[in-house]
Protein backbone atom coordinates (compact mmCIF):
# COMPACT_ATOMS: atom_id res chain seq x y z
CA UNK A 1 0.00 0.00 0.00
CA UNK A 2 1.50 3.35 -0.97
CA UNK A 3 2.27 5.75 1.83
CA UNK A 4 1.42 9.42 1.73
CA UNK A 5 4.42 11.60 0.86
CA UNK A 6 4.63 12.94 4.42
CA UNK A 7 4.45 9.48 5.98
CA UNK A 8 6.96 8.10 3.47
CA UNK A 9 9.39 10.91 4.29
CA UNK A 10 8.97 10.37 8.04
CA UNK A 11 9.41 6.60 7.69
CA UNK A 12 12.49 7.00 5.50
CA UNK A 13 14.18 9.50 7.84
CA UNK A 14 13.33 7.53 10.98
CA UNK A 15 14.92 4.46 9.40
CA UNK A 16 17.98 6.45 8.33
CA UNK A 17 18.49 8.00 11.76
CA UNK A 18 18.13 4.60 13.46
CA UNK A 19 20.55 3.07 10.94
CA UNK A 20 23.11 5.80 11.51
CA UNK A 21 22.81 5.43 15.29
CA UNK A 22 23.28 1.65 15.10
CA UNK A 23 26.26 2.03 12.77
CA UNK A 24 27.95 4.65 14.94
CA UNK A 25 27.29 2.73 18.14
CA UNK A 26 27.62 -0.84 16.86
CA UNK A 27 30.71 -0.79 14.67
CA UNK A 28 33.12 0.03 17.54
CA UNK A 29 31.66 -2.83 19.56
CA UNK A 30 31.92 -5.21 16.62
CA UNK A 31 35.56 -4.40 15.96
CA UNK A 32 36.30 -4.20 19.68
CA UNK A 33 35.08 -7.77 20.15
CA UNK A 34 38.65 -8.95 19.73
CA UNK A 35 38.59 -10.97 16.57
CA UNK A 36 35.36 -10.29 14.67
CA UNK A 37 35.89 -13.17 12.24
CA UNK A 38 33.40 -15.97 12.87
CA UNK A 39 34.48 -19.57 13.46
CA UNK A 40 38.13 -18.59 13.99
CA UNK A 41 38.31 -18.88 17.76
CA UNK A 42 37.42 -22.11 19.54
CA UNK A 43 36.25 -20.04 22.51
CA UNK A 44 33.26 -18.67 20.60
CA UNK A 45 29.97 -20.49 21.01
CA UNK A 46 27.72 -21.34 18.08
CA UNK A 47 25.49 -18.37 18.82
CA UNK A 48 28.54 -16.04 19.02
CA UNK A 49 29.72 -17.28 15.63
CA UNK A 50 26.28 -16.86 14.08
CA UNK A 51 26.01 -13.28 15.35
CA UNK A 52 29.53 -12.53 14.12
CA UNK A 53 28.34 -13.74 10.70
CA UNK A 54 25.16 -11.67 10.89
CA UNK A 55 26.75 -8.36 11.90
CA UNK A 56 28.57 -7.64 8.61
CA UNK A 57 25.36 -8.27 6.66
CA UNK A 58 23.41 -6.08 9.05
CA UNK A 59 25.95 -3.25 8.86
CA UNK A 60 25.98 -3.47 5.07
CA UNK A 61 22.18 -3.37 5.05
CA UNK A 62 22.11 -0.36 7.37
CA UNK A 63 24.41 1.56 5.03
CA UNK A 64 22.74 0.34 1.84
CA UNK A 65 19.30 1.27 3.18
CA UNK A 66 20.14 4.94 2.77
CA UNK A 67 20.17 4.49 -1.01
CA UNK A 68 18.22 1.28 -1.71
CA UNK A 69 15.58 0.84 0.96
CA UNK A 70 14.30 -2.58 -0.10
CA UNK A 71 17.72 -4.19 -0.51
CA UNK A 72 19.00 -2.69 2.74
CA UNK A 73 15.85 -3.70 4.58
CA UNK A 74 16.09 -7.30 3.45
CA UNK A 75 19.82 -7.41 4.34
CA UNK A 76 18.86 -6.38 7.86
CA UNK A 77 15.57 -8.17 8.52
CA UNK A 78 16.43 -11.65 7.25
CA UNK A 79 19.75 -12.21 9.08
CA UNK A 80 18.77 -10.38 12.27
CA UNK A 81 15.42 -12.19 12.35
CA UNK A 82 17.21 -15.52 11.92
CA UNK A 83 19.63 -14.63 14.72
CA UNK A 84 16.79 -13.66 17.03
CA UNK A 85 15.00 -16.94 16.31
CA UNK A 86 18.24 -18.87 16.97
CA UNK A 87 18.68 -17.03 20.27
CA UNK A 88 15.13 -17.91 21.26
CA UNK A 89 15.62 -21.56 20.36
CA UNK A 90 19.08 -22.04 21.89
CA UNK A 91 19.02 -19.76 24.92
CA UNK A 92 15.27 -19.21 25.29
CA UNK A 93 15.82 -15.46 25.41
CA UNK A 94 15.43 -12.53 23.06
CA UNK A 95 18.48 -10.41 22.27
CA UNK A 96 16.64 -7.15 22.94
CA UNK A 97 19.30 -4.72 21.61
CA UNK A 98 18.98 -6.32 18.18
CA UNK A 99 15.38 -5.12 17.96
CA UNK A 100 16.68 -1.62 17.12
CA UNK A 101 18.38 -2.59 13.84
CA UNK A 102 15.43 -4.90 13.12
CA UNK A 103 13.11 -1.91 13.47
CA UNK A 104 15.34 0.10 11.11
CA UNK A 105 15.16 -2.75 8.60
CA UNK A 106 11.39 -2.97 8.84
CA UNK A 107 11.15 0.80 8.34
CA UNK A 108 13.45 0.60 5.31
CA UNK A 109 11.20 -2.11 3.87
CA UNK A 110 8.10 -0.04 4.60
CA UNK A 111 9.66 2.95 2.85
CA UNK A 112 10.82 0.86 -0.08
CA UNK A 113 7.48 -0.84 -0.56
CA UNK A 114 5.46 2.27 0.29
CA UNK A 115 6.61 4.32 -2.69
CA UNK A 116 3.83 5.24 -5.09
CA UNK A 117 5.87 4.32 -8.18
CA UNK A 118 7.48 1.14 -6.84
CA UNK A 119 7.17 -1.82 -9.05
Buried (B, 14 or more C-beta within 10 A) or exposed (E): EEBEEEEBEBBBEBBBEBBBBBBEEBBEEBEEBEEBEBEEEEEBEEBBBBBBBBBBBBBBBBBBBBEBBBBBBBBBBBBBBEBBEBBEEEEEEEBEEBEBBBBBBBBBBBBBBBBEEEE
